[in-house]
Amino acid sequence: MTRTATSPRAAFTPAERRLIGRLRTPEAVQRYLNRMRYNTEPRGDTLRSFRQVVRRGTSHCLEAALFAACVLEQHGYPPLLLTFESVDGLDHVLFLYRRNGCWGTVARSRDPGLHGRKPVFRTLRALTMSYFDAYIDPTGCIEGFGSYNLRKLGRYDWRFARRNMWKVERTLIDVPHQRIKIPHQRVERMRARYLAYREKYGKKPLFYSGRKTWTGIPKEFL
């Protein structure tokens, strides 16, 4: 089934319309996603649409970004995504929006520092760098970023599809990414600090600078 470039409100079920009516801002969507169970894909990889996320009550990072894009598109936000490439191939995708000339994000993650950011960043690079240290773990490190408008998919049904939407994943992999070059010593220092914290406390750290730019994170990390 295909949809128009911007789905009219009538394309949603009454329950979906009520949900969209409650989630009018990026902040409201972030709070909603923070309460949602993270999709650990216990039965295999998934890439679900807004409709399937609502029905199942769970999402991983890309599913959450698509959910946010679908909801906030109905409130006038373009369905933009921000994608990070990591050196270990474990990339991250976020909903991207602009307010008063500054960029912010809505996101869901298994890591506390990779959720949303307030719209205070003048450039996408500055926004990306607010995630850089928090992305570093035993294998991960951001090496590039790119953005994509889901309307470029035309009539592809990324909002309501019943089946996994692997085309979205393939499209984001092919998005041109701007490279980030950071001194290797900085990455190794942060990685050593991360590993020492995990060894001592048995949980993921929250010791990063710049936390005043973060939106709220799920209670499980606090």
Secondary structure, DSSP 8 states (H G I E B T S, - for coil): ----SS--GGGS-HHHHHHHHH--SHHHHHHHHHHSEE---TTS-----HHHHHHHTEE-HHHHHHHHHHHHHTTT---EEEEEEETTS--EEEEEEEETTEEEEE---SSGGGS-EEEEESSHHHHHHHHHHHH-SSS--EEEEEEEEGGGGTT--TTT-SS--HHHHHHHHHS--EE----HHHHHHHHHHHHHHHHHHSS-----TTGGGB----GGG-
